Amino acid sequence: MNSTLLPEGYELNWCETQWMNMYQDRNPLIVTGIFAFLMHEVVYFGRFLPFFICDFIPSFQRYKIQEKKENTREEYWKCVKHVLFQHFAFEGPMIFGFYPMASYFGMDISAPFPLWSTMAVQIAIFFFVEDFYHYVMHRFMHWPPFYKRVHKVHHEYVAPLGMAAEYAHPVETAILGLGTVGSPLLYHSIVVALHMDPKWNMHLVTMLLWIVCRLMQAVDAHSGYDFPWSLRHWVPFWAGADHHDYHHQAFVGNYASSFRWWDYLLGTDVKYRAFRQQQKEARLKQEQAKEKSL
């Protein structure tokens, strides 16, 4: 991997200093692999924890998307065992294999880190690219022969829970994981090929922050909860749990991961929108009936 030269007079901040100390006199492959794997586990299960707690608080049950569906203790335990096995047996080795790929593509690793504004633009690009890739591949996965042998595993949870975001067949994990890891590598290759300003080069820290964002998005989309403060209420084109939960409930449509536009433009959310409209009209009738009874 490339090392970024410190500008004259630049002083590392606390995070950058700790980062450099972490790699000092150590094998970067081992350091990157262990750090990335631990970060993955902490973010994945940490993001799921609030939703798990909500399952035991009655006042939060009104925000459940599928109110009548409850996952049993056995289903939770089954999910834990499958996901942990998946993480250690398949995702762990893939995470350790990332460093050689990043090194081949010349990704920066040393301090200083990129500007926050630069990382924000890059991560936004990754979200856009991954979302399109996810839409295409996810739609392909519903091709009957592939669905039966591979994607059906992920659909075992009709009412998804956050931890089931990575409850999947190893083949599916590899295919969809390529969109998450491949987007930054493709971006970096283009930046280098076009001889763009070095500030737009990929840095490992940007990659890790992107993984954090992607994990949080995936867990949220499978959470089964749609809160008033959920992002989709503030960003209309954001998919969120409301969008993806229907996919698990109906087994078709709503194939994108983060945004709503591909499903809307390509007509794969028609049934979803009709279903939500029916729910809205049913709630309105119930409210009107209550008002009349008073």
N, C-alpha and C positions, 0 to 999 in steps of 0.2 A: 504494500500500500504506500501511497505517497505521504510524505511528511510535509506539513505546512510550515514554512519558515515564519518566525515571529517578526512582525514589523518592528523597526527600530523604535525603542522606547516603550514598546507595549508590555504591560504587566498582566500576567494571567490572573483571572478571577478565581475564586475558591473552587468552583466546579471544574474549571479547566486544569487547575493544579492537581485536584484529586484524580482527574482523568489521566493525566500524564504519569502520576505516581502509580496508578493501577497497572500501567503497561511497562513501567521502568524495570529493565532487566528481566522481563518475563516473556514467554512465548506468546506472541499476539494471537495465534490461532486458539490456544487454550483460554487465554483471557477473554477474547471476544466471545467464544463459544459459551463459557460459563456465565459471563455477565448477561449475554443476550437470553440464555435459557432461563436464568433466575428472574430476569426482568419479565419475561413472557409469563412465567408462572404467577408472579406477584400481581401483575396487571390483570391477567385473565381471571384468577380466582378472587382478587380484590374487587374487581368491577362487578363480579357476580354477587358478592356478599350482601350489598344493600338490598338487592332484589330478593335474596333468600330470606333476609330479615322481614321484608315486607309481607312475605307469605304467612307470617305468624302474627301480623298486626291487623285486626279486623277492619280498622278504619281505612286501610289501604286497598282492601279487596274491591272497592268500587272502581278502582283504576285497572283492574284485570280486564284484558281484552276478551278473553273467553271465560266469562264469569262462572260458568257451570262446570268447567274442567279444572280438576285439581290433580297435580302429580303426586303420586304416593311416595312413601318413604322408600319402597323397593325401587321405584323408578329413579329417584334421586341417587340411590346407592349404585344402581346399574350404570347411571351416567358418570358418576365419579370414577368407577373402576375402568370404564371404557376410555374416558378422556385421559386419565393418568397413564394408562397403558399406551395410548396413542402418543402422548407427549414424550414419554421416555423411549419407546421403541421406534417411533418414526420421526416425529418432529424434532426431537433432540439431535439425532444424527444430521438431519437436514440443516438445523441451525449451525451446527459445528462445520458443516460443509459450506456455509456462506462465506467465511473468511477467504478461502482460496479463490472463490469467484470474484469477490470484491477486490482482492489483491490483483487479480488478472485485469480487471477493468480500471485499475488505478484509482480507487476510491481513497480520499483523504482520511487520515485517522488522527493526526496530531493536532494539538491546540495551536492557534486559537480556533474556537468554533465559528461557524458562519453566523452572520447577523440573523436575529429573529425574523426580520422581514423577509430575508432570503429563504429561510427554512419554511416560512409560512407559504410562500409562493410555490416552492417545490412540493410541499405536502399537498397543496390544493391540486397541483397537476397530477400527483400520484392517485389522489382520490378519483379524479376524472377518468384517468386511464384504466385503473383497476375496476372501476364501476362498469365500464363498457366491456372489458374482458370478462368480468364476472357474469354480466348479463348473457353474453354469447355462450359461454361455457355452461352456465347453469341451465340455460334453455336446452342446450344439447343434452345435458344430463337427464332430461325428462324424455329423451328418446327411449321408448319402451325397453329395448334390449339392455341399454346402459343403466336405465333406472332400476331394472329388476336385479341386476348383478352388483351395482355400486351405490347409486344415489338413494336407494330405498332405505339404507341404514340411517341416513340423516333424518328421514321422514318418520322414523319410529315414534318421534315425539310430535303428536298432532297439536298439542298445546305446548309449545316450546318453553324452555326455561333457559336463562342466560348461560348456564354452564354447558348446554347442549350445542352451543355455537360451533364447537369443534368435535362434536359427536358425529363421526363420519367414517366412511371406508377410507383406508390409507390411499387408495388411488385418487379419490376425490380430494383428499387433503393435499396431495402432491399437485394435482391439476389447478385447484383454486389458489394454492399457496404460490404457484408460479406467477399469478397476477399480482400478488402482494410484493414478492421479492423482485420479480422481473421488471415491474414498472420503474423503480428507481435505477436499475441497471441499464434499461433501455434509455431512460432520460440522460444518464451520465454519458452513455456512448454517443448520443446525439450532440450533447454539449461539447464533448471533446472533438468529435468529427467536424463540427462547425467552427471550431477554434473560438468559442465564445469567451467572454470575460471569465477568468479563473474563479471569480467569486460565485459563479453558478455551478461549479463542480460539486459533485456529491461528497458529503462528509458522512462518516459512520454515525455520528450523533444525529444527523438528520434522518438517516435510515432508521435508527432506533426510535426516534420520536414518531416517525410515520407508523412503525409497528405498534407503538402504544395507541395511537389514534385509531388504527384499524382494529385492534383488539377490542377497544372500548366500544367502537361502532358495532362490531359483530355481536358482542355480549348484549348490548342494549337492544339490538334488533331481535334477539331471541328471548328477551326478558319476559315477554308476556304482559308487560305493563305499558300503559299509555297515560302518563301524568300530564297535568295542565302545563307543567314546566318542561315537558319533553321538547327536544329541539325542533321537531317537525311542526310544532305550533308557532315557532318563531321564524323558521326557514321553510317556506311552503314546498320547496322541491326536495327537501330531505325525506328519505323513506321512513326510517325509524321502525319501531316495533309494530305500530299500527299497520304498516305496509307489509312487512315480512310475515307477521303472524297469520295473515290471511293465506299466504302461500302454504303454510303448514296445515292450516285448517282445510283448505280446498284442494291442496296437492298440485295446483296449476297456477300460472300467472305470477306476476310480481317477481320477476327473476333477478332484478338488479340488486346490488348490495347496499349502496349508499343514497342514490338519488332516484327520483320518480320519473324522470323525463324519458328514458328509453322505453319503459313499459307503456307510458302514455303515447309516445310517438308511434310505437310499433303495435299498439293495440292489445297488449297482453295484460292490461289492468282493467279491461271493460267489465268483467264479472266482479272484480273487487269493488269498483266504484258503484256498480248497481247494488251490490250487497250492502255497502255502507249507507247508501241512500235509503234502502229498505229499513235498515236499523234506525236511521234518523227519523223516518216517518213513523215507525212503530213507537219510538220513544215520545214523539210529539202527540200521538193519539193517546198514549197512557197519561201524559200530563194533562191533556184536555179532559180526559175522563175523570181524573182526580179533581180538577177544578169544578166540574159539573156536579160532582158528588158532595161538594162542600156546601 
